[in-house]
Amino acid sequence: MKTILTPNQNPVSEADRTAKIAAGGFGKYYTDNMVIANWSEADGWSDAVLQPYGPLTLDPATAVFHYGQEIFEGMKAYMQPDGGISLFRPTANAERFARSAARLALPEMPINFFVNTVEELVKQDRKWVPTNVGESLYIRPFMIATEVGLGVRPTNQAMYLLIATPASAYFNPSKAVTVWISTEYVRAAPGGTGEAKCGGNYAASLVAQKQAAAQGCDQVVWLDATERRWVEEMGGMNLYFVKGSGASATIVTPKLTGTLLPGITRDSILSVAADLGYKVEEVMLSIDDWRDGVASGEITEIFACGTAAVVSPIGSAKSTHGTWTTGDGNPGPITAQIRETLLGIQHGTIEDKHGWNVRVC
Ligand SMILES: *Cc1c(COP(=O)(O)O)cnc(C)c1O
């Protein structure tokens, strides 16, 4: 399979594009092109087609509208110091996309095919990649079930799509977010879809997000479904806790139990923190550990991480058990150091020891 190029012959003007990039935000404007590939049980994957960005026409009885058979990915292209553009660990996204597909009974896309579509779109729309550190071109691959009919069954037709949007900083890194620890709702249960990146997980999470907002919090923190005790994730991001301070600090993240989404940022920070000389641990961490650790001062910093926001400091946590504030509630130095190191690697200003960056153009 390859990507056939039939790009937009009427791209937006340079002035319009510059204004849209400068407008910042997340997901407001999309680039001139998109990629589509179709799959059927009978014929497998078609070639992908890079074509002008635009609306889809789908039968109202298309399966995805009714039973939510959908998966997605989130990845970024970063401007390099020499004006070239790199992707960050695209193969890891391709592999996770294939695992999500398997869980949602969607067709697995060959790894090289997936990466090729991303590279072609970035090359075509390279002028949309913002230039400042902390900004990037956010790339959204996704797949939907396109069989028409209301019968509940794994689809025999699917569509893969790829769109891209210039992204500025998602959260303000100098302002800590406050979180609502939900003891009422859960994101993922054992045997469910927590490890897969699927839209359905998000649909089921929004009511808790609303509750968090009603409590004056920015984001939800999820606990395990069985005991409502073990800390799992924050919204659509993984969590990290810093114990102690300075060179002897230990960086702790909840262990992947099968109900957490295995974040590529989470995985990268395990290496980055170790490279910086910190002790790194993947453990089960309870809400009591959180409360007691913050109270005793053992936990000095908490942050969330993911592709969209990279690293985002967490200040206060609120739940039906009370409110706990980490340190003085402001972003801590190790959080900032890890954020800057990771961003430096992604933007090519800090040595990429692990070979994570893939040069596209
Ligand atoms: C995408 C996602 C993450 C972060 O994954 P990255 O690969 O680091 O972007 C964490 N949790 C959930 C629920 C997610 O959907």
The ligand as an SDF file (V2000), in Angstrom:
LIG
                    3D

 15 15  0  0  0  0  0  0  0  0999 V2000
   -3.6810    9.5130   24.5170 C   0  0  0  0  0  0  0  0  0  0  0  0
   -3.8800    9.2960   25.9640 C   0  0  0  0  0  0  0  0  0  0  0  0
   -2.8460    9.4320   26.8980 C   0  0  0  0  0  0  0  0  0  0  0  0
   -1.4740    9.9580   26.5460 C   0  0  0  0  0  0  0  0  0  0  0  0
   -0.8220    9.2070   25.5750 O   0  0  0  0  0  0  0  0  0  0  0  0
    0.3860    9.8460   24.7400 P   0  0  0  0  0  0  0  0  0  0  0  0
    0.8250    8.7560   23.8470 O   0  0  0  0  0  0  0  0  0  0  0  0
    1.4160   10.2350   25.7270 O   0  0  0  0  0  0  0  0  0  0  0  0
   -0.1770   11.0270   24.0380 O   0  0  0  0  0  0  0  0  0  0  0  0
   -3.1110    9.1230   28.2300 C   0  0  0  0  0  0  0  0  0  0  0  0
   -4.3340    8.7220   28.6180 N   0  0  0  0  0  0  0  0  0  0  0  0
   -5.3620    8.6030   27.7630 C   0  0  0  0  0  0  0  0  0  0  0  0
   -6.6800    8.1580   28.2710 C   0  0  0  0  0  0  0  0  0  0  0  0
   -5.1780    8.8880   26.4060 C   0  0  0  0  0  0  0  0  0  0  0  0
   -6.2020    8.7770   25.5610 O   0  0  0  0  0  0  0  0  0  0  0  0
  1  2  1  0
  2  3  1  0
  2 14  2  0
  3  4  1  0
  3 10  2  0
  4  5  1  0
  5  6  1  0
  6  7  2  0
  6  8  1  0
  6  9  1  0
 10 11  1  0
 11 12  2  0
 12 13  1  0
 12 14  1  0
 14 15  1  0
M  END
$$$$
